[in-house]
Structure formats: C-alpha cells, structure tokens
Amino acid sequence: MTKMSGVASVPGGPGIAVLLYHRVVPAVRDDLFSLEVGEENFREQMRWLRSRYPVLPLDRALEDLESGTLPERHVVALSFDDGYRDNLTRALPILKELDLPATLFLSTGYLGSGRPFWWDRLDRSETPAAPPGARPEDDPYRRAKALELRDRERWLEELGRPARPFSRDDLPLDSGEIPLLAGSFVLGGHGHDHVSLGLVPAEVACADVEACARTLERECGARPLLFAYPFGGPEDLSPDAVDAVRRSGFTTAFTTVPGVVRRGADPLRLPRIWVHDGPAGTLATALLRTFWTVR
C-alpha cells in the first residue's frame, strides 16, 4: 500500500472520516476562528451522522481499518480539540443521548487553569497589540503561535480587558471534570501550552509534548497513544514536531489537513475534516466531497 505523500489521503479503498470539532455553543456569535457549532445544529448533525454512517471510537476505527474489518467502506469518528468546558456541558449530553463516542484532544497546560485560551483573549481584545518580535507586515496570530508561554503571557497582558466577558463554558475544563467524560470521550494529547510545534525550537517542542503526555498519564492512569497537533497545518508539522510526538510515545497523530484516513497512511500525519457551523446538509456535502474526491 502506498504511503501518504506529506499529509494527503491515499485515494481509493475503505476510509475513516475523522471529524474535527472544537466548541458546541448555544448560539454562534463573532466566531473569528470558526471554532463554534451551534447546539441545535450539532444535534442535527449528530442525528444525521448516526442515521447514515457507522460512528466508531477513533481507536477502534483505526484498528479495524488496519485489520481490514471496518463494518462498512466509509465510517466516521468524532474528535474535539483543546478542551473547552462546553464539550462537557453541551456536546456530551447530545453524544450520550445518541450513544456516539468521541475523542477529546486536550491542551493540558490549560486544564484547570481558569484562564481563557490565548486565541480567545486575542479575539476579544479591545486594544490589539503586536506580539513580541512581530514586524508591521506580520500576521499577529501566526507570530503568536510560535511564542513560548512566558513571552505569550507577557504579550497578552498588554491586550487589556476583553471587550466581552468570558463565561464559564468559554474556559477550559477543570481537572476534576475529567472523570465526567468517561464512557463517551477517549482522551488524547494536544500539546501542553498550545504552541505550533513546527515553529518553536526542537527542544521546546519535545518538552511541550512530553509535559502533555505526563499530565494525561497522571489524570487518566495510562500513557496516551493518540495526539492532535496544535493548529495542525503544514507549517506546524516539521520533522522535529513529528519526532517530538513519536519520542513521547504517541503512536497516532492527526493534523487539520483535510482528507480521509486510508490504509497505508503515515500514522503520525493523519488528516481530519474541520466541521463548521451549519445544519446537517452542510456536513453531508462536506463528507460526500471528501469521500469521493481522489487526491
């Protein structure tokens, strides 16, 4: 079987569409980074998925794909990135209602911190300030992806008060809430400080991924095997980034590059499908295009 070139899918054969969600909210508003799906739209999407495709736990789907025992040619697995509290309060009740499994990739440095994710602080800032080392022509968001924690926090303090306050569900999960996810969510790693592992020095990437793995081992009692790269685009997947993930014992890692997971794919550079807000028809169109597009 031909390996993936870069992070594109191998055409043909059975495959897994790994859907990527971040947040489920009562109503989408001012969603600069397209992270939110409205609660009713999410429920409609999940009902439609359940009626059309086998929805499997991600680890089982990967095992079945490798062994050639997928229940159907095309199956779906659900994943969430970051670890927002609304994954517990909004997404989990719907997943339980419909008996759907999912994987939650946690950014462990934010777990129980009580502070917003840094991109949300940037999004709601009344007085944007360029991050350290940025030139006038630089994209501040891209520059911020490569900042180490101390420099990033110092910069965020310069942004001042948010234009809109953060609710409890806008913040990360608490450590004590992790057991409440059992039965519906399997946990995986998503880095510790949510930096771009491909833009920071190799030693920083290794330390960040290892801190993530150790935190999850402490919280869950076992070393995690599944990982999702923060940001997950091509520039975030340098050889050093992939090596850092491998060194910390992760056997499977996901990007945000679109595509279907096929047999023979590089297990540390697997694609996913980023889901945007919209009714079930929006998701149906995205899945049909993905399953039937030969890359």
Backbone as a ProteinNet text record, in pm:
[ID]
protein_1_A
[PRIMARY]
MTKMSGVASVPGGPGIAVLLYHRVVPAVRDDLFSLEVGEENFREQMRWLRSRYPVLPLDRALEDLESGTLPERHVVALSFDDGYRDNLTRALPILKELDLPATLFLSTGYLGSGRPFWWDRLDRSETPAAPPGARPEDDPYRRAKALELRDRERWLEELGRPARPFSRDDLPLDSGEIPLLAGSFVLGGHGHDHVSLGLVPAEVACADVEACARTLERECGARPLLFAYPFGGPEDLSPDAVDAVRRSGFTTAFTTVPGVVRRGADPLRLPRIWVHDGPAGTLATALLRTFWTVR
[TERTIARY]
85	0	87.8	55.4	134.6	116.2	226.6	219.3	168	114.8	73.4	195.7	181.5	283.4	249.3	334.1	301.4	185.9	71.3	-44.2	-169.7	-156.6	-274.2	-320.2	-447.1	-502.4	-459	-449.7	-429.5	-563	-573.3	-702.8	-746.2	-878.5	-935.8	-937	-1024.9	-1031.3	-1113.9	-1135.8	-1211.4	-1141.8	-1220.2	-1158.7	-1240.3	-1172.8	-1234	-1235	-1352.2	-1361.9	-1357.5	-1246.8	-1231.7	-1275.8	-1390.2	-1446.1	-1383.5	-1353.5	-1289	-1383.6	-1414.8	-1492.4	-1405.2	-1447.1	-1382.7	-1483.8	-1590.5	-1687.1	-1830.3	-1918.8	-2062.8	-2124.8	-2190.8	-2237.8	-2387.5	-2454	-2597.2	-2627	-2546.7	-2562.8	-2427.3	-2393.3	-2264.5	-2267.8	-2161.3	-2151.8	-2004.3	-1970.6	-1835.3	-1729.4	-1746.9	-1657.4	-1543.3	-1443.1	-1334.7	-1260.7	-1238.6	-1155.4	-1237.3	-1367.4	-1454.9	-1441.1	-1447.4	-1435.6	-1570.2	-1676.4	-1803.5	-1906	-1982.8	-2100.9	-2218	-2327.6	-2445	-2500.7	-2556.3	-2602.2	-2707.8	-2805.9	-2910	-2855.5	-2763.4	-2700.2	-2616.5	-2547.1	-2467.8	-2557.5	-2669	-2761.6	-2813.3	-2847.5	-2895.4	-2786.3	-2662.8	-2551.7	-2530.9	-2535.5	-2513.5	-2626.1	-2748.6	-2859.4	-2844.6	-2805.9	-2789	-2674.8	-2562.5	-2449.4	-2489.7	-2559.4	-2597.7	-2688.2	-2765.8	-2857.9	-2790.7	-2671.6	-2610.4	-2478.4	-2402.8	-2270.3	-2249.8	-2167.9	-2121.1	-2030.3	-2058.6	-1974.3	-1900.9	-1769.8	-1691	-1598.4	-1558.3	-1449.2	-1325	-1251.8	-1140	-1036.2	-1001.5	-900.2	-947.7	-1077.1	-1128.4	-1133.8	-1175.6	-1182.3	-1045.4	-940.8	-806	-763.5	-796.5	-764.2	-838.2	-966.6	-1045.5	-995.8	-954.4	-900.9	-774.7	-686.9	-560.9	-582.6	-681.5	-705.9	-800.1	-855.2	-947	-1085.3	-1126.7	-1255.7	-1351.5	-1336.5	-1433.1	-1573.1	-1675.2	-1810.3	-1868.1	-1824	-1864.7	-1745.5	-1757.7	-1647.8	-1608.9	-1707.6	-1682.8	-1741.2	-1658.1	-1704.1	-1659.4	-1715	-1686.8	-1639.9	-1546.5	-1506.2	-1510.1	-1545.5	-1560.1	-1442.3	-1392.5	-1285.9	-1312.5	-1266.8	-1274	-1134	-1097.9	-967.1	-979	-875.5	-849	-896.5	-1026	-1076.3	-1159.5	-1246.2	-1340.8	-1441.7	-1489.4	-1585.6	-1718.9	-1752.8	-1879.6	-1878.4	-1760	-1756.8	-1827.7	-1816.5	-1883.5	-2030.2	-2058.2	-2193.7	-2287	-2234.6	-2319	-2305.3	-2181	-2160.8	-2191.3	-2143.4	-2157.3	-2301.9	-2395.9	-2534.2	-2590.5	-2553.3	-2602.3	-2537.3	-2407.6	-2338.7	-2396.4	-2426.9	-2486.2	-2626.4	-2703.9	-2840.9	-2843.3	-2745.2	-2741.2	-2642.7	-2580	-2484.7	-2371.6	-2308.7	-2200	-2069.2	-1962.4	-1832.4	-1752	-1656.2	-1571.7	-1436.1	-1340	-1207.4	-1187.6	-1136.9	-1109.2	-958.6	-901.5	-758.9	-738.2	-673.5	-662.2	-530.9	-542.3	-426.4	-404.5	-314.1	-311.3	-264.3	-188.9	-143.9	-256.7	-368.5	-484.5	-581.7	-565.3	-657.6	-659.3	-775.9	-789.1	-724.2	-679.5	-608.7	-702.7	-828.5	-922.6	-899.2	-802.2	-775.4	-819.8	-866.3	-910.2	-794	-827	-726.4	-677.1	-548.4	-487.1	-550.6	-596.8	-656.8	-792	-860.1	-984.9	-956.9	-847.8	-809.8	-773.3	-706.9	-673.6	-800.2	-891.7	-1015.5	-1098.5	-1101.7	-1188.6	-1117.2	-994.4	-918.9	-973.9	-984.7	-1026.1	-910.2	-788.3	-671	-563.6	-577.4	-478.6	-337.8	-241.5	-101.1	-22.1	77.1	158.9	238.1	248.3	326.4	474.9	555.6	698.8	765.3	851.6	926.6	852.9	727.2	648.4	684.9	686.9	704.8	567.1	557.1	425.7	351.6	426.2	361.1	327.1	367.7	343.7	197.5	150	20.2	37.5	-28	-6.4	-45.6	-147.5	-190.8	-81.4	-24	81.3	203.3	237.9	352.5	328	207.1	175.7	182.5	158	163.6	300.9	404.9	541.4	598.2	519.5	569.1	568.6	674.9	676.7	589.6	552	448.1	477	598.4	628	611.3	664.9	653	508.4	436	296.2	212.8	232.5	155.1	186.5	312.9	350.4	280.5	276.3	210	59.4	-1.1	-145.3	-185.8	-98.9	-130	-141.2	-69.9	-74.7	-205.9	-282.1	-405.8	-518.2	-502.2	-604.8	-725.4	-831.5	-953.8	-1026.8	-1092.3	-1166.7	-1289	-1322.3	-1439.2	-1568.2	-1565.3	-1681.9	-1635.4	-1701	-1653.1	-1662.4	-1583.5	-1583.6	-1678.3	-1762.7	-1847.7	-1768.5	-1823.7	-1754.9	-1734	-1830.3	-1816	-1715.6	-1675.8	-1573	-1433.4	-1421.7	-1291.9	-1261	-1137	-1102	-1167.1	-1169.6	-1216.9	-1129.3	-1187.4	-1112.3	-1069.5	-961.2	-914	-1022	-1097.1	-1199.4	-1315.4	-1326.1	-1434.6	-1398.3	-1271.6	-1227.8	-1301.2	-1320.6	-1392.9	-1535	-1595.7	-1732.4	-1742.4	-1628.4	-1626.6	-1623.4	-1593.8	-1577.2	-1703.3	-1682.4	-1793.5	-1828.6	-1798.6	-1825.9	-1698.2	-1604.8	-1481.3	-1360.8	-1276.5	-1140.2	-1051	-950.2	-866.1	-735.5	-694.4	-566.5	-495	-371.2	-289.2	-304.8	-289.4	-297	-192.9	-78.5	24.3	-7.7	89.4	70.9	31.5	109.9	84.4	20.8	-17.2	-79.3	5.8	131	219.8	225	270.4	295.5	425.1	415.3	533.4	630.4	581.1	667.9	737.9	699	757.8	845.9	842.9	927.7	1053.3	1159.4	1279.2	1247.8	1328.7	1302.5	1295	1382.4	1382.1	1254.8	1199.7	1073.8	959.6	959	854.9	858.6	977.5	988.8	938.7	977	934.9	784.3	725.3	581.5	502.9	542.4	470.4	486.2	606.2	628.6	547.3	537.5	455.5	309.5	262.8	125.9	104.7	198	184.6	185	271.9	280.7	156.3	104.6	-17.1	-133.8	-149.2	-258.7	-239.6	-115.3	-89.2	-128.8	-99.8	-136.7	-288	-355.7	-500.4	-577.8	-525.8	-602.4	-547.7	-426.2	-369.3	-298.2	-291.1	-223	-163.7	-52.8	12.3	-76	-108.5	-195.9	-122.3	-198.1	-141.4	-182.3	-292.3	-345.7	-307.8	-274.8	-230.5	-289.4	-313.8	-352.5	-263.3	-198.4	-106.7	-182.6	-136.7	-197.4	-188.2	-298	-313.8	-315.3	-218.9	-224.5	-207.9	-163.5	-139	0.6	33.1	164.5	282.2	276.1	390.6	404.9	301.3	303.9	353.4	391.2	425.6	569.2	662	802.1	851.3	962.9	1019.6	1046.4	1090.5	1114.9	985	875.5	746.7	700.8	711	669	757.2	886.7	978.5	946.9	908.7	872.8	752.9	655.4	535.9	572.9	656.7	699.3	778.3	868.4	953.4	872.4	758.6	676.4	580.4	592.4	516.9	383.5	349.5	224.9	244.1	147.2	158.6	78.5	-15.4	-103	-124	-113	-127.5	-203.3	-284	-374.6	-340.9	-365.1	-344.8	-481.5	-480.3	-606.5	-611.9	-521.7	-524.6	-640	-727.9	-847.8	-819	-898.1	-885.6	-943.8	-941.2	-990.6	-870.5	-876.8	-770.4	-785.7	-682.7	-682.9	-571.8	-580.3	-471.7	-346	-233.3	-107	-68.4	-156.3	-125.3	-17.8	56.4	155.1	80.5	100.1	20.1	44.5	151	178.3	144.2	74.9	32.9	-104.8	-200.8	-331.6	-423.4	-506.5	-594.2	-723.4	-789.1	-922.5	-1006.1	-1134	-1226.9	-1279	-1243.3	-1285.4	-1432.7	-1517	-1660.5	-1696.5	-1771.8	-1816.3	-1963.9	-2007.9	-2147.7	-2239.6	-2351	-2448.3	-2535.3	-2643.9	-2732.8	-2668	-2740.8	-2687.4	-2646.8	-2718.5	-2685	-2545.5	-2499.6	-2363.7	-2261.2	-2281.9	-2191.5	-2200.9	-2321.6	-2339	-2260.6	-2266.6	-2193.6	-2043.3	-1994.8	-1851.2	-1804.3	-1884.2	-1845.2	-1846.1	-1948.7	-1955	-1836.5	-1804.3	-1688.7	-1559.7	-1546.5	-1423.3	-1410.1	-1516.3	-1511	-1487.2	-1541.5	-1537	-1432.6	-1357	-1250.7	-1123.5	-1068.6	-940.1	-830	-741.2	-637.7	-507.3
-119.8	0	123.8	219.8	341.1	428.4	482.3	575.3	709.9	789.5	925.5	1007.8	1092.6	1191.7	1317.2	1352.8	1466.1	1428.3	1497	1467.5	1445.2	1423.8	1398.6	1255.4	1230.6	1096.4	1008.1	877.7	780.7	754.7	769.3	750.9	604.9	586.2	453.8	373.4	271.7	181	234.4	150.1	192.8	308.9	386.7	500.7	550.5	630.2	690.8	842	901.6	1047.5	1087.4	1147	1191.9	1338	1362.6	1497.2	1574.3	1700.6	1786.1	1895.6	1892.5	1997.8	2063.2	2182.1	2249	2282.6	2354.8	2404.2	2375.4	2355.1	2349.3	2454.7	2553.2	2670.6	2691	2764.8	2789.3	2858.7	2957.8	3029	3084	3071	3118.1	3269.8	3336.2	3480.6	3519.7	3610.5	3665.8	3555.9	3453.8	3336.9	3357.3	3434.1	3474	3355.2	3250.7	3138.2	3014.8	3028.5	2918.1	2794.9	2818.6	2709.7	2661.2	2736.4	2709.4	2644.7	2553	2496.3	2515.8	2569	2589.3	2457.9	2460.6	2338.7	2264	2334.4	2267.3	2213.3	2288.2	2236.8	2113.1	2113.9	1997	1875.8	1895.3	1783.6	1730.7	1820.3	1778.1	1704.1	1755.1	1686.9	1546.5	1533	1402.3	1304.1	1351.4	1263.3	1216.1	1306.8	1269.5	1169.4	1194.3	1101.8	962	957.2	828.1	748.7	820.5	752.3	709.7	763.1	739	662	673	610.8	540.7	434.9	384.6	490.4	527.2	621.7	541.8	526.6	438.2	518.3	460.1	520.2	528.5	635.6	658.7	547.2	502.7	397.8	267.2	234.6	111.7	123.3	240	258.7	237.6	290.1	274.3	127.7	56.3	-86.2	-164.2	-134.6	-205.2	-174.2	-51.1	-15.3	-95.3	-102.5	-173.8	-323.1	-380	-523.7	-559.4	-457.5	-482.1	-524	-484.9	-529.1	-412.6	-300.8	-192.4	-244	-203.5	-255.4	-211.6	-98.3	-51.6	16.1	42.3	102.7	238.4	317.5	450.1	459.2	496.2	514.9	652.4	694.8	827.2	812	898.4	910.8	1058.9	1087.7	1225	1264.8	1387	1437.4	1583.1	1620.9	1758.5	1801.4	1924	1976.9	2081	2091.2	2196.6	2159.7	2132.4	2101.2	2210.7	2272.3	2371	2302.2	2376.6	2319.2	2286.2	2356.5	2325.2	2187.8	2127	1987.6	1897.8	1935.1	1862.2	1901.7	2031.4	2078.5	2077.1	2091.2	2099.8	1978	1939	1828.3	1693.7	1672.8	1541.2	1494.4	1578.8	1530.4	1482.5	1546.9	1505.9	1375	1361.7	1236.8	1120.5	1144.2	1038.8	1003.1	1104.6	1082.6	993	1011.1	937.3	820.4	799.5	689.1	695.7	812.5	833.8	854.6	784.8	800.1	912.8	966.6	1073.6	1069.7	1139.1	1157.7	1305.2	1336.2	1474.2	1491.9	1576.8	1607	1729.8	1709.7	1812.6	1889.1	2021.5	2107.9	2117.3	2035.7	2006.9	2123.6	2217	2330.3	2422.7	2415.3	2498.4	2428.4	2298.9	2220	2271.4	2316.5	2365.3	2500	2569	2695.9	2812	2800.5	2910.3	3027.8	3016.6	3127.8	3090.2	3188.4	3158.6	3111.7	3036.2	3004.2	3134.5	3136.2	3263.7	3324.4	3243.9	3299.3	3365.6	3318.9	3384.7	3520.8	3530.2	3660.5	3757.2	3706.7	3790	3832.7	3739.8	3766.8	3875	3875.3	3968	4093.9	4112.1	4227.5	4357.3	4459.4	4591.8	4669	4636.9	4711.9	4615.1	4559.5	4463.9	4522	4440.6	4479.4	4371.2	4412.7	4316.3	4231.2	4100.1	4014.3	4044.9	4005.1	4032.6	3978.6	4057.1	4015.3	4030.5	4074.8	4087.6	4214.8	4206	4322.9	4373.7	4497.7	4552.3	4466.5	4402.3	4323.4	4181.3	4142.4	4006.8	3987.6	3864.9	3824.3	3800.2	3878.6	3861.5	3723.3	3664.2	3531.1	3428.9	3434.7	3339.6	3359.7	3484.8	3511.7	3458.2	3474.8	3430.7	3278.7	3206.5	3059.8	3009.2	3087.2	3042.3	3095.1	3171.3	3227.8	3122.9	3119	3035.7	3100.1	3021.2	3060.6	3194.4	3214.6	3337.8	3460.5	3454.4	3567.8	3591.1	3482.8	3497	3561.6	3516.2	3571.7	3719.7	3756.2	3896.2	3980.3	3927.6	3999	4009.7	3900	3900.8	4003.2	4024.9	4125	4264.1	4288.4	4418.2	4440.8	4334.3	4346.6	4411.6	4417.3	4481.7	4393.1	4454	4381.6	4335.7	4219.4	4174	4262.2	4276.9	4356.8	4289.4	4157.4	4080.8	3980.6	3970.5	3880.9	3734.1	3652	3508.4	3439.1	3352.4	3269.4	3147.7	3072	2950.6	2853.2	2840.7	2746.7	2793	2921	2971.4	2928.9	2876.8	2845.2	2695.7	2656.7	2513.9	2433.3	2304.5	2211.7	2217.9	2181.1	2159.8	2013.9	1989.8	1851.8	1763	1817.4	1738.2	1699.7	1762.4	1731.1	1619.6	1583.6	1480.9	1348	1300	1172.1	1175.3	1293.8	1304	1274.4	1273.7	1247.9	1098.2	1017.9	874.2	813	719.1	649.9	705	833.7	894	942.8	995.4	1050.9	965.4	937.8	891	1014.1	1022.9	1141.6	1120.4	1226.3	1226.5	1356.8	1366.9	1484.5	1589.5	1714.7	1827.9	1933.2	1883.5	1973.3	2025.5	2093.4	2146.1	2293.2	2375.9	2520.3	2567.8	2475.1	2505.3	2602.3	2561.5	2631.5	2551.8	2617.2	2545.2	2466.8	2336.7	2252.6	2262.2	2309.5	2324.5	2458.1	2553.3	2687.7	2719.1	2637	2658.5	2572.4	2603.3	2518.1	2373.4	2281.5	2138.7	2101.6	2162.1	2126.1	2174.6	2286.8	2336.5	2243.4	2199.7	2107.6	1978.1	1923.5	1797.9	1814.6	1925.2	1947.8	1965.9	2034.7	2059.6	1929.8	1847.9	1722.7	1627.3	1622	1533.7	1578.9	1710.7	1760.8	1723.3	1728.6	1687.4	1540.1	1455.2	1310.8	1276.5	1341.1	1312	1358.7	1474.2	1523.3	1429.4	1383.8	1291.9	1157.6	1113.8	988.7	1001.9	1117.4	1141.2	1148.8	1213.6	1232	1103.8	1023.9	908.5	774	774.1	648.9	568	618.4	547.4	648.2	610.6	695.3	701.6	821.1	829.5	789.1	741	699.4	790.1	864.5	949.2	1094.9	1165.3	1305.2	1382.2	1511.2	1602.1	1724.7	1759	1872.7	2003.3	2087.8	2221	2293.8	2350.9	2419.9	2319.6	2232.4	2115.1	2138.2	2259.2	2284.3	2241.5	2253	2207.7	2269	2399.4	2461.7	2414.7	2353.7	2305.5	2161.4	2101.7	1959.7	1938.8	2013	1997.1	1858.4	1812	1683.1	1680.5	1793.7	1798.7	1782.8	1840.5	1828.8	1682.9	1617.9	1477.4	1389.9	1419.8	1341.9	1360.2	1481.7	1506.1	1422.1	1412.5	1331.8	1184.2	1137.7	996.7	966	1053.8	1030.5	1019.2	1087.5	1082.9	965.3	876.2	751.3	753	863.7	866.8	785.3	700.8	613.7	664.5	755.4	806.7	954.9	1035	1179.9	1237.7	1339.2	1396.7	1542.9	1579.8	1716.2	1782.9	1903	1965	1973.6	1903.7	1896.4	1805.2	1850.3	1771.8	1643.9	1542.9	1417.8	1303.5	1184.5	1061.5	975.9	912.5	822.2	689.9	652.3	526.5	435.8	308.6	216.5	261	250.3	289.6	432.8	506.7	645.6	652.4	761.2	784.8	803.2	718.4	725.4	850.7	924.5	1046.8	1172.6	1156.6	1271.4	1244.1	1208.8	1169.3	1291.2	1291.7	1406.5	1401.4	1516.2	1526.8	1624.9	1633.4	1723.9	1823.9	1949.6	2056.1	2086.3	2071.7	2092.7	2235.2	2302.3	2438.7	2438.1	2549.3	2561	2550.8	2484.8	2470.2	2348.6	2335.6	2219.9	2093.6	1983.7	1854.8	1854.5	1927.4	1930.7	1982.7	2076.5	2129.1	2019.8	1941.2	1830.7	1722.6	1693.8	1591	1625.2	1750.7	1793.7	1778.7	1818.4	1808.7	1663	1573.1	1432.4	1370.3	1401	1344.8	1390.9	1517	1568.6	1501.5	1480.2	1422.4	1275.8	1199.5	1057	1029.7	1115.5	1085.2	1163.2	1250	1323.5	1240.5	1212.9	1141.3	1245	1236.5	1337.6	1291.2
0	0	0	-85.6	-97	25.3	77.4	189.3	142.4	238.6	204.8	170	71.7	40.1	118	216.7	302.2	392.5	377.9	461.8	379	250	166.3	183.8	153.5	167.3	52.1	80.2	-25.9	-93.1	-225.9	-291	-291.5	-286	-301.9	-173.7	-172.1	-58.6	56.2	157.3	275	345.3	419.1	486.2	604.2	688.1	806.8	788	799.5	804.4	951.5	992.6	1130.9	1136.4	1197.6	1203.4	1319.3	1295.1	1393.5	1440.3	1569.4	1634.8	1742.5	1783.4	1895.7	2005.5	1966.9	2064.8	2018.9	2116.9	2092.6	2183.9	2124.1	2199.2	2176	2266.1	2245.3	2113.4	2078.1	1951.2	1910.9	1783.4	1732.7	1717.1	1766.8	1752.7	1748.7	1657.6	1649.8	1654.6	1573.3	1576.7	1477.9	1517.5	1428	1369.3	1448.7	1406.2	1366.5	1350.9	1307.3	1396.5	1526.2	1623.1	1675.3	1652.6	1719.1	1625.4	1681.3	1616.2	1712.4	1661.6	1745.6	1797	1916.8	1982.7	1900.8	1847.3	1769.1	1637.8	1575.3	1453.6	1484.3	1597.4	1636.1	1656.7	1725.3	1746.4	1611.9	1520	1388.6	1311.6	1318.4	1251	1306.9	1438.7	1501.1	1466.4	1466.1	1428.8	1284.6	1197.7	1057.1	1042.5	1109.6	1102.6	1148.1	1259.7	1317.2	1223.4	1142.6	1050.8	920.3	890.5	759.3	763.5	870.4	875.6	1009.2	1011.4	1140.5	1204.3	1327.7	1400.7	1508.4	1491.3	1576.7	1667	1781.4	1858.2	1769.1	1781.6	1690.8	1697.7	1817.6	1828	1765.8	1785.2	1724.6	1572.5	1522.2	1377.1	1313.3	1378.1	1324.6	1325.5	1432.6	1439.5	1331	1312.5	1211.3	1070.3	1047.8	916.8	887.8	985.5	966.6	944.5	1015.1	1003.8	889.8	824.2	713.2	757.9	878.6	931.5	957.7	887.9	901.9	869.2	946	920.6	787	735.1	602.8	536.9	408.2	333.9	390.5	428.4	484.2	624.1	720.9	857.6	906	1019.9	1074.6	1218.8	1259.9	1400	1436.5	1561	1607.5	1694.6	1674.7	1760.9	1796.3	1915.3	1963.9	2005.5	1975.9	2014	2124.4	2204.5	2302.5	2442.1	2461	2594.2	2656.1	2577	2630.5	2722.4	2821.6	2915.4	2847.6	2739	2673	2607.2	2592.5	2547.8	2649.2	2776.9	2884.4	2897.3	2894	2925.3	2805	2684.6	2564.2	2472.7	2442.8	2348.8	2412.8	2535	2598.6	2612.5	2656.3	2665.7	2532.4	2423.7	2291.5	2250.1	2275.1	2242.2	2322.6	2450.3	2532.7	2484.3	2451.5	2403.3	2281	2192.8	2067.4	2070.9	2186.4	2204.8	2101.7	2092.9	1998.6	2073.6	2034.8	2100.4	2035.1	2109.1	2055.4	2125.1	2065.9	2125.3	2153	2271.5	2310.2	2323.2	2237.6	2241.3	2329.6	2445.2	2547.7	2539.4	2548	2567.2	2717.6	2769.9	2912.7	2999.3	2944.9	3023.7	3064.9	2994.9	3027.6	3121.4	3138.6	3218.5	3362.7	3408.7	3544.9	3571	3466.7	3484.9	3515.6	3471.1	3488.9	3397.8	3306.3	3214.6	3073.7	2996.2	2858.9	2771.9	2668	2567.2	2504.2	2467.4	2428.4	2304.7	2209.4	2088.1	2117.7	2221.7	2262.1	2325	2399.5	2454.9	2342	2240.1	2124.7	2051.6	2032.8	1960	2027.9	2161.8	2235	2283.5	2242.1	2288.8	2230.6	2315.3	2269.2	2209.1	2253.3	2208.8	2162.3	2040.1	1990.7	1992.5	2032.7	2031.2	1960.2	1883.5	1810.4	1908.3	1883.9	1972.7	1962.4	2061.9	2059.5	1934	1875.3	1757	1625.9	1631.5	1508.4	1434.5	1302.3	1217.5	1176.6	1131	1094.3	993	904.1	799.5	845.1	965.1	1013.7	1054.8	1038.3	1092.3	1241.6	1329.8	1473.6	1523.4	1464.5	1506.3	1476.6	1356	1321.1	1409.8	1434.9	1520.4	1661.7	1710.8	1846.6	1860.4	1752	1757.1	1799.3	1770.1	1795.1	1926.6	2002.8	2128.2	2239.1	2316.3	2434.5	2542.4	2641.5	2735.6	2802.6	2852.3	2924.9	2836.7	2714.3	2622.9	2581.7	2563.6	2522.8	2632.7	2756.9	2867.1	2887.8	2872.1	2886.3	2778.9	2657.7	2548.3	2572.1	2618.8	2641.4	2747.5	2845.3	2946.8	2885.5	2774.6	2708.5	2633.9	2612.9	2536.2	2615.6	2746.2	2828	2851.3	2898.8	2933	2806.2	2811.3	2694	2667.3	2540.6	2504.3	2548.9	2562.9	2607	2711.6	2826.9	2932.9	2891.7	2957.6	2932.2	3028.7	2974	3059.1	3104	3196.5	3243	3129.4	3039	2927.9	2823.7	2827.6	2735.6	2778.8	2900.6	2958.7	2945.6	2974.1	2968.1	3080	3060.2	3161.8	3287.1	3401.1	3524.3	3532.6	3605.8	3622.5	3684.2	3779.5	3845.5	3756.6	3639.8	3546.9	3449	3445	3350.6	3370.5	3494.3	3510.5	3456.1	3447.4	3398	3248.3	3179.4	3035.9	3004	3104.2	3083.1	3024.1	2933.4	2869.7	2733.6	2711.7	2581.2	2513.5	2592.9	2537.9	2576.1	2476.6	2499.9	2492.2	2579.1	2583	2506.8	2436.1	2366	2392.1	2344.9	2367.5	2259.2	2300.8	2206.9	2245.2	2294.1	2341.9	2480.7	2540.3	2675.2	2672.6	2604.2	2601.2	2471	2384.8	2255.7	2172.5	2152.9	2059.9	1930.1	1823.9	1699.7	1715.3	1718.3	1738.5	1621.6	1507.7	1390.8	1383.2	1468.1	1463.3	1582.9	1686.5	1803.8	1789.9	1866.3	1863.1	1899.8	1848.4	1867.8	2015.1	2098.2	2239.6	2309	2263.1	2318.8	2279.9	2154	2108	2188.2	2209	2285	2427.4	2492.2	2630.1	2639	2542.7	2543.6	2527.2	2432.5	2407.9	2526.3	2583.5	2698	2819	2841.1	2951.3	2931.9	2808.8	2776.6	2807.8	2763	2784.2	2933.5	3009.4	3152.5	3227.6	3188.6	3254.3	3229.7	3106.2	3076.3	3146.7	3156.4	3228.6	3375.4	3433.3	3573.2	3590.6	3495.1	3505.9	3476.3	3383.1	3332.6	3378	3430.8	3477.1	3371.4	3249.6	3141.4	3043.7	2983.2	2884.3	2759	2709.8	2591.6	2464.3	2366.3	2238.5	2123.5	2139.7	2032.5	2057	1948.3	1956.9	1839.8	1862.2	1753.9	1762.1	1652.7	1650.9	1674	1765.4	1775.5	1641.6	1599.3	1470.2	1355	1346.7	1259.6	1111.4	1070.4	929.3	887.6	758.2	710.5	784.3	817.9	885.2	1030.3	1083.5	1221.7	1232.4	1118.2	1112.6	1065.6	1121.7	1084.2	1126.2	1068.1	1112.9	1263	1319.6	1463.9	1542.9	1491.9	1559.3	1560.2	1446.6	1437.5	1525.6	1528.6	1611.3	1759.9	1800.2	1939.4	1980.9	1892.3	1919.8	1931.5	1841.7	1844.2	1971.8	2010	2127.3	2256.5	2262.3	2383.6	2386	2289	2292.7	2221.7	2156.8	2079.6	1952	1922.2	1805.1	1685.2	1710.5	1605.5	1628.8	1521.8	1538	1419.2	1449.1	1349.7	1321.7	1197.4	1150.3	1134.1	1075.9	1032.4	880.5	814.3	668.6	627.2	537.1	507	429.2	457.7	385.9	466	406	467.3	505.7	621.8	664.7	591.5	515.5	440.8	491.9	461.9	494.3	421.2	490	431.4	458.5	524.6	556.7	665.3	666.5	771.5	903.6	1002.1	1125.2	1208.5	1180.8	1256.1	1176.8	1064	983.7	921	1003.3	951.2	934.1	829.7	803.6	884.6	891.8	951.7	870.6	905.1	838.1	940.5	924.9	1016.1	989.6	1092	1076.9	1118.4	1032.5	1060	1100.2	1154.4	1194.8	1074	1091.1	983.8	1007.6	935	950.4	896.7	906.7	864.1	717.6	634.4	492.6	465.1	547.4	532.5	556	660.9	690.1	584.5	538	435.2	309.6	268.3	148.7	169.1	286.7	314.4	312	369.5	372.5	233.3	156.4	21.1	-63.2	-51.7	-126.7	-82.4	47	98.3	61.8	78.8	48.6	-98.8	-185.5	-327.8	-405.4	-336.9	-404.5	-401.5	-518.4	-527.5	-527.6	-426.7	-409.4	-471.1
[MASK]
+++++++++++++++++++++++++++++++++++++++++++++++++++++++++++++++++++++++++++++++++++++++++++++++++++++++++++++++++++++++++++++++++++++++++++++++++++++++++++++++++++++++++++++++++++++++++++++++++++++++++++++++++++++++++++++++++++++++++++++++++++++++++++++++++++++++++++++++++++++++++++++++++++++++

